Amino acid sequence: MPKPLIHLLIPMAALIIAGFNRKNVIILSPLAVIADTDLLFGAHRSILHSFFILGPISLILIFYSFKYRSDWKSSGIIISIYLLSHPLLDLFTGPIQLLWPLDIYYYLYINPPTIDPITNAINFGSFFIQFLVLTPETVGGYTEVNPIPIFENVGLISLILIGLAITYWLIKNKYEKKNTKINDGGI
């Protein structure tokens, strides 16, 4: 599990860079670590790390804030990003049950790239994604499931690059709209 400070700082920085109100981002930041309360139920990395639990909560929150409480739009998005960022960050430090409660044996784990101590270069050779099935019958750990091609190294890096390009385009358009003046007087 990444340190709670990492769970706070990474989504907080992303939200501030995206242009959300700093005060709201800071006030709502404790929600980034609320997923670890599943430790209290003895089911860490399952109940509140599952996209079948956090996904619907986020969708309902966003739908409600956009449909009924327009003044909550920004807060609804911030809360949803905080809730969903937690399991994503935990993927890099150990397996989590993304499909809980539908499947209690299926786990996903991402092994992040390492830094070579001699050259200080990033070693992408150590970067891989594992789909694990942990069963009581499995002796000494887990059996590995073949990954889906889009979630292999090249596919994941492509998705990240596409996501960065889309994010840049959205932010650029937002600032261009702010800076252009509307001509009310005709031609």
C-alpha positions as CSV (number, residue, x, y, z in Angstrom):
1,M,0.0,0.0,0.0
2,P,1.4,3.4,-0.9
3,K,1.8,5.7,2.0
4,P,-1.4,7.7,2.8
5,L,0.5,10.9,1.8
6,I,1.0,9.5,-1.8
7,H,-2.8,8.7,-1.9
8,L,-3.4,12.4,-1.0
9,L,-0.8,14.2,-3.1
10,I,-1.0,12.5,-6.5
11,P,-4.8,13.0,-7.1
12,M,-4.6,16.4,-5.3
13,A,-1.9,17.6,-7.7
14,A,-3.8,16.2,-10.7
15,L,-7.0,18.0,-9.7
16,I,-5.2,21.3,-9.1
17,I,-3.4,21.1,-12.4
18,A,-6.8,20.3,-14.1
19,G,-8.1,23.6,-12.7
20,F,-10.3,22.6,-9.9
21,N,-10.8,25.0,-6.9
22,R,-7.8,24.5,-4.6
23,K,-9.9,25.0,-1.4
24,N,-12.4,22.2,-2.5
25,V,-9.5,19.9,-3.5
26,I,-7.8,20.3,-0.1
27,I,-11.0,20.1,2.0
28,L,-12.1,16.9,0.2
29,S,-8.6,15.3,0.1
30,P,-9.2,12.9,3.1
31,L,-11.6,11.0,0.9
32,A,-8.6,9.7,-1.0
33,V,-7.7,7.4,1.8
34,I,-11.2,6.3,2.8
35,A,-10.8,3.1,0.8
36,D,-8.4,1.8,3.4
37,T,-11.2,1.6,6.0
38,D,-11.9,-1.9,4.6
39,L,-9.1,-2.9,6.9
40,L,-11.7,-2.6,9.7
41,F,-13.7,-5.3,8.1
42,G,-10.7,-7.7,7.8
43,A,-11.0,-7.5,4.0
44,H,-8.2,-5.1,2.9
45,R,-7.9,-4.5,-0.8
46,S,-11.3,-5.9,-1.5
47,I,-14.5,-4.2,-0.5
48,L,-13.5,-0.5,-1.0
49,H,-10.9,-1.3,-3.7
50,S,-13.4,-2.9,-6.0
51,F,-14.6,-1.0,-9.1
52,F,-18.0,-2.7,-8.6
53,I,-18.4,-0.8,-5.4
54,L,-16.5,2.5,-6.0
55,G,-17.7,2.8,-9.7
56,P,-21.4,2.9,-8.9
57,I,-20.9,5.2,-5.9
58,S,-18.9,7.6,-8.2
59,L,-21.5,7.4,-11.0
60,I,-24.4,8.0,-8.7
61,L,-22.6,11.0,-7.0
62,I,-21.8,12.6,-10.4
63,F,-25.3,11.9,-11.8
64,Y,-26.9,13.4,-8.7
65,S,-24.6,16.5,-8.6
66,F,-25.2,17.2,-12.3
67,K,-28.9,16.5,-12.4
68,Y,-30.1,17.9,-9.0
69,R,-27.4,20.0,-7.4
70,S,-25.5,22.0,-10.0
71,D,-23.6,23.7,-7.3
72,W,-22.1,20.3,-6.4
73,K,-20.7,19.5,-9.8
74,S,-17.1,20.3,-9.0
75,S,-17.2,18.5,-5.7
76,G,-18.9,15.4,-7.2
77,I,-16.1,15.1,-9.7
78,I,-13.4,15.7,-7.1
79,I,-14.8,13.1,-4.7
80,S,-15.1,10.5,-7.5
81,I,-11.5,11.1,-8.6
82,Y,-10.3,10.7,-5.0
83,L,-12.3,7.4,-4.6
84,L,-11.2,5.9,-7.8
85,S,-7.5,7.0,-7.6
86,H,-7.0,4.9,-4.4
87,P,-7.3,1.4,-5.9
88,L,-5.4,2.6,-9.0
89,L,-2.4,3.6,-6.9
90,D,-2.6,0.4,-4.8
91,L,-2.3,-1.6,-8.0
92,F,1.4,-0.7,-8.1
93,T,2.2,-2.1,-4.6
94,G,0.3,-5.4,-4.6
95,P,-2.7,-7.3,-5.9
96,I,-6.2,-5.9,-5.3
97,Q,-9.7,-7.5,-5.8
98,L,-11.1,-5.4,-8.6
99,L,-14.2,-7.6,-9.1
100,W,-15.2,-8.1,-5.5
101,P,-18.0,-9.3,-4.6
102,L,-18.5,-10.9,-8.0
103,D,-15.3,-12.9,-7.9
104,I,-13.2,-13.2,-4.7
105,Y,-10.4,-15.1,-6.3
106,Y,-9.5,-12.7,-9.2
107,Y,-6.7,-10.2,-8.5
108,L,-4.9,-7.6,-10.6
109,Y,-1.3,-6.5,-9.9
110,I,1.0,-4.0,-11.8
111,N,4.7,-4.3,-11.2
112,P,6.0,-0.7,-11.9
113,P,9.3,0.0,-13.7
114,T,12.4,0.2,-11.6
115,I,15.3,2.6,-11.7
116,D,18.7,1.1,-12.5
117,P,21.0,2.0,-9.6
118,I,24.1,2.3,-11.8
119,T,22.8,4.3,-14.7
120,N,19.8,5.9,-13.0
121,A,17.8,4.9,-16.1
122,I,14.2,3.6,-15.9
123,N,14.1,-0.2,-16.5
124,F,10.9,-1.0,-18.3
125,G,12.0,-4.7,-18.4
126,S,10.6,-5.1,-14.9
127,F,7.3,-3.5,-15.8
128,F,4.5,-6.1,-16.2
129,I,0.9,-6.7,-15.4
130,Q,-0.3,-9.8,-13.7
131,F,-3.8,-11.2,-13.6
132,L,-3.8,-13.5,-10.6
133,V,-6.3,-16.1,-9.5
134,L,-5.9,-16.9,-5.8
135,T,-7.8,-20.0,-4.7
136,P,-7.7,-22.1,-1.6
137,E,-6.5,-25.1,-3.7
138,T,-3.5,-23.1,-5.0
139,V,-0.5,-24.2,-3.0
140,G,2.0,-21.5,-2.2
141,G,0.5,-18.5,-3.8
142,Y,-1.4,-18.1,-7.1
143,T,-1.9,-19.3,-10.6
144,E,-1.3,-16.8,-13.3
145,V,-3.9,-15.9,-16.0
146,N,-2.8,-14.7,-19.4
147,P,-3.2,-11.0,-19.7
148,I,-5.5,-9.3,-22.2
149,P,-3.3,-7.7,-24.9
150,I,-4.5,-4.2,-24.3
151,F,-3.3,-4.4,-20.7
152,E,0.2,-5.6,-21.7
153,N,3.1,-3.1,-21.5
154,V,2.7,-1.7,-25.0
155,G,-1.0,-1.4,-24.8
156,L,-0.9,0.3,-21.4
157,I,1.7,2.8,-22.5
158,S,-0.4,3.5,-25.6
159,L,-3.5,4.1,-23.4
160,I,-1.5,6.4,-21.2
161,L,-0.1,8.4,-24.1
162,I,-3.6,8.7,-25.7
163,G,-5.0,9.8,-22.3
164,L,-2.3,12.5,-21.9
165,A,-3.0,13.8,-25.4
166,I,-6.7,14.0,-24.8
167,T,-6.1,15.7,-21.4
168,Y,-3.8,18.3,-23.1
169,W,-6.4,18.9,-25.8
170,L,-9.2,19.4,-23.2
171,I,-7.1,21.8,-21.1
172,K,-5.9,23.7,-24.2
173,N,-9.5,24.2,-25.4
174,K,-10.6,25.3,-22.0
175,Y,-8.1,28.1,-21.8
176,E,-8.7,29.1,-25.5
177,K,-12.4,29.5,-24.7
178,K,-11.6,31.7,-21.7
179,N,-9.2,33.9,-23.7
180,T,-11.4,34.4,-26.8
181,K,-13.8,37.3,-26.7
182,I,-17.4,36.9,-27.9
183,N,-18.4,39.4,-30.6
184,D,-21.9,40.5,-29.8
185,G,-22.1,43.3,-32.4
186,G,-22.3,41.2,-35.6
187,I,-19.9,41.6,-38.5
